[in-house]
Amino acid sequence: MDDDIDDYAGEIIVRYSLDIKTIRVIDNVVSAGNWKLKADIIQDPEITPEENDIKISLLKVRYFFEEIISNGIIWCNSNEWASNAFLDDNGICTVGNIPILTPHDPTDDHLAVIFQSKMNAFAPAGMQFNCVELVPNDYDVSFLFVGDAEEVLPTIDEWVGPRSFFDKPWWARNDGSTIDITPNEDADLTVKPDYAFSLDFLGEHLKPKEIKDGKIIKPTFNPTIIKGGKED
């Protein structure tokens, strides 16, 4: 037993956590959701992501939850009551919140799967958010998802249909979208909808700037040697 303990070198687990909040609708009940989100970050031993790419990924995740999810209202796309309450006849949201549509009722367990998929869409190659857990602030039971969220969620064909602007649903895309729409018959599928905006601007300040019309100032240092010692 003691030999086994001595041989164990241990390991470091990198864990990401964030407080998140939003509004959700289940059936005809509108309620506030507040959670602590926790996720393990794992790295592929064969792929090492750049440090800047990791920083940009974390910036996107934080922005998505703090600026989009926190200002959103979530409901299942088959919830007719919610769709009639928050969308007009043209599918335009009638409230100031950002619409967030999910394939199933936005219960804690389903949101854990959705959120893991979106977080991994922001992650660079070689990095993955694993074991996403949602801990409700007002409940003693948490919900932990382990696995590949994209594999258990609908494909774009199942979600939108055979004709779509994208090859993946919103929860699997590296952008700020939270919905998908069915294109009109005459729609140009190469022109992406405005709701699918890029979050790449978050990393612009991390990129090294090109130097133009100038040069880096290098200090000049010419020390004067002072003679000394016992002989002097």
The 8 nearest C-alpha neighbors of each residue, nearest first, counted from 0:
[[1, 3, 2, 4, 5, 6, 7, 8],
 [0, 2, 4, 3, 5, 6, 7, 8],
 [1, 3, 5, 0, 4, 6, 7, 8],
 [4, 2, 6, 0, 1, 5, 7, 8],
 [5, 3, 1, 7, 2, 6, 0, 8],
 [4, 6, 2, 3, 7, 1, 8, 0],
 [7, 5, 3, 4, 8, 2, 1, 9],
 [8, 6, 4, 5, 9, 3, 2, 10],
 [9, 7, 6, 10, 5, 4, 3, 11],
 [10, 8, 7, 11, 6, 4, 12, 5],
 [11, 9, 12, 8, 7, 13, 41, 6],
 [10, 12, 13, 9, 14, 41, 8, 40],
 [13, 11, 14, 10, 39, 40, 41, 15],
 [14, 12, 40, 39, 11, 15, 41, 38],
 [13, 15, 39, 38, 40, 12, 16, 37],
 [14, 16, 38, 37, 39, 13, 40, 17],
 [17, 15, 37, 36, 38, 14, 35, 18],
 [16, 18, 36, 35, 19, 37, 15, 61],
 [19, 17, 35, 34, 36, 20, 16, 33],
 [20, 18, 34, 33, 17, 35, 64, 69],
 [21, 19, 33, 69, 32, 34, 18, 68],
 [20, 22, 69, 32, 68, 71, 31, 72],
 [23, 21, 31, 72, 32, 30, 73, 71],
 [22, 24, 73, 72, 30, 29, 74, 31],
 [23, 25, 29, 74, 28, 73, 26, 30],
 [24, 26, 28, 27, 104, 74, 23, 29],
 [25, 27, 28, 24, 78, 80, 81, 104],
 [28, 26, 25, 80, 24, 29, 81, 78],
 [27, 29, 25, 24, 26, 30, 23, 81],
 [30, 28, 24, 23, 27, 25, 22, 31],
 [31, 29, 23, 22, 28, 24, 32, 25],
 [32, 30, 22, 21, 23, 33, 29, 20],
 [31, 33, 21, 20, 22, 30, 34, 23],
 [34, 32, 20, 136, 19, 135, 31, 21],
 [35, 33, 135, 134, 136, 19, 18, 133],
 [34, 36, 18, 134, 17, 133, 19, 37],
 [37, 35, 133, 17, 16, 132, 34, 18],
 [36, 38, 16, 132, 15, 131, 35, 133],
 [37, 39, 131, 15, 130, 14, 129, 128],
 [38, 40, 14, 129, 128, 13, 130, 15],
 [41, 39, 128, 13, 127, 14, 129, 38],
 [42, 40, 127, 126, 39, 128, 129, 43],
 [43, 41, 126, 125, 44, 127, 40, 47],
 [42, 44, 125, 46, 45, 126, 41, 47],
 [45, 43, 46, 42, 47, 125, 41, 126],
 [44, 46, 43, 47, 125, 42, 48, 124],
 [47, 45, 125, 43, 44, 48, 124, 42],
 [46, 48, 125, 49, 45, 43, 44, 42],
 [49, 47, 125, 124, 46, 50, 123, 52],
 [48, 50, 52, 51, 53, 47, 123, 54],
 [49, 51, 53, 52, 54, 48, 55, 47],
 [52, 50, 54, 53, 49, 55, 205, 206],
 [53, 51, 55, 49, 50, 54, 56, 123],
 [52, 54, 56, 50, 51, 55, 57, 49],
 [55, 53, 51, 57, 56, 52, 58, 50],
 [56, 54, 58, 52, 202, 53, 57, 51],
 [55, 57, 53, 59, 122, 121, 54, 58],
 [56, 58, 60, 54, 59, 55, 61, 53],
 [59, 57, 55, 61, 56, 60, 62, 54],
 [60, 58, 62, 56, 57, 61, 63, 55],
 [61, 59, 57, 63, 62, 58, 118, 56],
 [60, 62, 58, 64, 63, 59, 65, 57],
 [61, 63, 59, 65, 66, 60, 64, 58],
 [64, 62, 67, 60, 61, 66, 65, 59],
 [63, 65, 68, 61, 62, 67, 66, 69],
 [66, 64, 62, 69, 63, 61, 67, 68],
 [65, 67, 62, 63, 64, 69, 68, 70],
 [68, 66, 63, 70, 69, 64, 65, 71],
 [67, 69, 64, 71, 70, 21, 66, 63],
 [68, 70, 21, 20, 65, 67, 71, 66],
 [71, 69, 67, 68, 96, 97, 66, 21],
 [72, 70, 97, 96, 68, 69, 98, 21],
 [71, 73, 22, 23, 98, 99, 96, 97],
 [74, 72, 23, 99, 100, 24, 22, 98],
 [73, 75, 24, 100, 23, 105, 101, 76],
 [74, 76, 101, 104, 103, 78, 77, 100],
 [75, 77, 100, 78, 101, 102, 74, 103],
 [78, 76, 75, 79, 102, 103, 82, 74],
 [79, 77, 75, 76, 80, 81, 82, 26],
 [80, 78, 82, 81, 77, 83, 76, 84],
 [79, 81, 83, 78, 82, 84, 27, 26],
 [82, 80, 84, 83, 79, 78, 85, 74],
 [81, 83, 79, 86, 85, 84, 80, 78],
 [84, 82, 80, 81, 86, 85, 79, 87],
 [83, 85, 81, 82, 86, 80, 87, 93],
 [84, 86, 93, 82, 92, 83, 81, 94],
 [87, 85, 92, 90, 91, 82, 93, 83],
 [86, 88, 90, 89, 91, 93, 92, 85],
 [87, 89, 90, 86, 91, 83, 92, 82],
 [90, 88, 87, 91, 86, 92, 93, 83],
 [89, 91, 86, 87, 88, 92, 82, 85],
 [92, 90, 86, 87, 89, 93, 88, 85],
 [91, 93, 86, 85, 94, 90, 87, 98],
 [94, 92, 85, 86, 91, 87, 95, 84],
 [95, 93, 96, 92, 85, 97, 86, 98],
 [94, 96, 97, 93, 92, 70, 71, 98],
 [95, 97, 71, 94, 70, 72, 98, 92],
 [96, 98, 71, 70, 72, 99, 95, 67],
 [99, 97, 72, 71, 96, 73, 100, 92],
 [98, 100, 73, 177, 178, 72, 71, 97],
 [101, 99, 74, 76, 75, 178, 73, 98],
 [100, 102, 75, 103, 76, 74, 99, 105],
 [101, 103, 75, 76, 100, 104, 158, 153],
 [104, 102, 75, 101, 105, 109, 76, 77],
 [103, 105, 75, 106, 25, 74, 101, 102],
 [106, 104, 110, 109, 74, 103, 107, 75],
 [105, 107, 109, 108, 104, 110, 25, 103],
 [106, 108, 110, 109, 111, 105, 142, 133],
 [107, 109, 111, 110, 142, 106, 112, 143],
 [110, 108, 112, 106, 111, 107, 105, 113],
 [109, 111, 113, 107, 112, 108, 105, 114],
 [110, 112, 108, 114, 109, 113, 133, 115],
 [111, 113, 115, 109, 110, 148, 114, 144],
 [114, 112, 110, 116, 115, 111, 170, 109],
 [113, 115, 117, 111, 116, 112, 110, 118],
 [116, 114, 118, 112, 117, 113, 131, 111],
 [115, 117, 148, 119, 113, 114, 118, 171],
 [118, 116, 170, 120, 114, 171, 119, 115],
 [119, 117, 115, 121, 120, 116, 114, 60],
 [118, 120, 122, 121, 116, 117, 128, 127],
 [119, 121, 117, 173, 171, 118, 172, 122],
 [122, 120, 173, 119, 118, 56, 123, 59],
 [121, 123, 119, 56, 120, 126, 127, 118],
 [124, 122, 126, 52, 125, 48, 121, 53],
 [125, 123, 126, 48, 122, 46, 47, 127],
 [124, 126, 43, 46, 42, 48, 47, 123],
 [127, 125, 42, 124, 123, 41, 122, 43],
 [128, 126, 41, 40, 119, 129, 122, 42],
 [129, 127, 40, 39, 119, 38, 41, 115],
 [128, 130, 39, 131, 38, 40, 127, 145],
 [131, 129, 145, 144, 38, 39, 132, 143],
 [132, 130, 38, 144, 143, 37, 129, 115],
 [131, 133, 143, 37, 142, 36, 38, 144],
 [134, 132, 36, 142, 141, 35, 34, 111],
 [133, 135, 141, 35, 34, 136, 36, 132],
 [136, 134, 34, 138, 137, 33, 133, 141],
 [135, 137, 34, 33, 138, 134, 35, 139],
 [138, 136, 135, 139, 33, 34, 134, 140],
 [139, 137, 135, 140, 136, 141, 134, 34],
 [138, 140, 141, 137, 135, 134, 136, 142],
 [141, 139, 138, 142, 134, 135, 133, 137],
 [140, 142, 134, 133, 135, 143, 139, 132],
 [143, 141, 133, 132, 108, 134, 107, 144],
 [142, 144, 132, 131, 130, 133, 145, 141],
 [145, 143, 131, 130, 111, 132, 112, 146],
 [146, 144, 130, 143, 129, 131, 147, 148],
 [145, 147, 148, 144, 130, 129, 150, 151],
 [146, 148, 149, 150, 151, 145, 116, 115],
 [149, 147, 116, 112, 150, 151, 146, 152],
 [148, 150, 152, 147, 151, 116, 171, 153],
 [149, 151, 148, 147, 152, 153, 154, 146],
 [150, 152, 148, 149, 153, 147, 112, 146],
 [151, 153, 149, 150, 148, 154, 102, 113],
 [154, 152, 157, 158, 155, 151, 102, 149],
 [153, 155, 157, 156, 158, 152, 167, 168],
 [154, 156, 158, 167, 168, 157, 159, 166],
 [157, 155, 160, 161, 154, 158, 159, 162],
 [156, 158, 154, 155, 153, 160, 159, 161],
 [157, 159, 155, 156, 153, 154, 160, 168],
 [160, 158, 156, 155, 181, 157, 163, 180],
 [159, 161, 156, 162, 157, 158, 155, 163],
 [160, 162, 156, 163, 159, 155, 157, 158],
 [163, 161, 160, 182, 164, 159, 181, 156],
 [162, 164, 165, 182, 181, 161, 159, 160],
 [163, 165, 188, 191, 189, 182, 166, 162],
 [166, 164, 163, 167, 168, 155, 188, 191],
 [165, 167, 155, 168, 163, 164, 156, 154],
 [166, 168, 155, 165, 171, 172, 169, 154],
 [169, 167, 155, 170, 171, 172, 154, 179],
 [170, 168, 172, 171, 177, 176, 178, 179],
 [169, 171, 117, 168, 172, 116, 113, 177],
 [170, 172, 120, 117, 169, 168, 116, 167],
 [173, 171, 169, 120, 174, 170, 167, 168],
 [172, 174, 120, 121, 171, 175, 197, 117],
 [175, 173, 197, 172, 176, 196, 195, 198],
 [176, 174, 196, 195, 197, 198, 177, 63],
 [175, 177, 195, 194, 174, 169, 178, 196],
 [176, 178, 99, 169, 100, 175, 98, 170],
 [179, 177, 100, 99, 176, 169, 180, 98],
 [180, 178, 169, 168, 181, 159, 177, 176],
 [181, 179, 182, 178, 159, 163, 164, 192],
 [180, 182, 159, 163, 183, 179, 162, 160],
 [183, 181, 186, 163, 180, 184, 164, 162],
 [182, 184, 186, 185, 181, 187, 180, 162],
 [183, 185, 186, 182, 187, 162, 181, 188],
 [184, 186, 183, 187, 182, 188, 162, 181],
 [187, 185, 183, 184, 182, 188, 190, 189],
 [188, 186, 189, 190, 185, 182, 164, 191],
 [187, 189, 164, 190, 186, 191, 163, 182],
 [188, 190, 187, 191, 164, 186, 165, 192],
 [191, 189, 188, 187, 192, 164, 186, 193],
 [190, 192, 189, 164, 193, 188, 195, 165],
 [193, 191, 194, 195, 190, 164, 196, 180],
 [192, 194, 195, 196, 191, 176, 190, 197],
 [193, 195, 176, 192, 196, 175, 178, 177],
 [196, 194, 176, 193, 175, 174, 192, 197],
 [197, 195, 175, 194, 174, 193, 198, 176],
 [196, 198, 174, 199, 175, 195, 200, 173],
 [197, 199, 200, 174, 201, 175, 59, 196],
 [200, 198, 201, 197, 202, 203, 55, 59],
 [199, 201, 203, 198, 202, 197, 204, 55],
 [202, 200, 199, 203, 198, 58, 55, 59],
 [203, 201, 55, 205, 200, 204, 199, 206],
 [202, 204, 200, 205, 206, 201, 199, 207],
 [203, 205, 202, 206, 201, 207, 200, 208],
 [206, 204, 202, 203, 207, 51, 55, 201],
 [205, 207, 203, 204, 208, 202, 51, 209],
 [208, 206, 205, 209, 204, 203, 210, 51],
 [209, 207, 206, 210, 204, 205, 211, 203],
 [208, 210, 211, 207, 206, 212, 213, 214],
 [209, 211, 208, 213, 212, 214, 215, 207],
 [212, 210, 213, 209, 214, 208, 215, 207],
 [213, 211, 210, 214, 209, 215, 208, 216],
 [214, 212, 211, 210, 215, 216, 209, 217],
 [213, 215, 216, 210, 212, 211, 217, 209],
 [214, 216, 217, 213, 210, 218, 211, 212],
 [217, 215, 214, 218, 213, 219, 210, 220],
 [218, 216, 215, 219, 214, 220, 213, 221],
 [217, 219, 220, 216, 215, 221, 214, 222],
 [220, 218, 217, 221, 216, 222, 215, 223],
 [219, 221, 222, 218, 217, 223, 224, 216],
 [220, 222, 219, 223, 224, 218, 225, 217],
 [221, 223, 220, 224, 225, 219, 226, 218],
 [224, 222, 225, 221, 226, 220, 227, 219],
 [223, 225, 222, 226, 227, 221, 220, 228],
 [226, 224, 223, 227, 222, 228, 231, 221],
 [227, 225, 224, 228, 231, 223, 230, 229],
 [228, 226, 231, 225, 229, 230, 224, 223],
 [227, 229, 230, 231, 226, 225, 224, 223],
 [228, 230, 231, 227, 226, 225, 224, 223],
 [229, 231, 228, 227, 226, 225, 224, 223],
 [230, 229, 228, 227, 226, 225, 224, 223]]
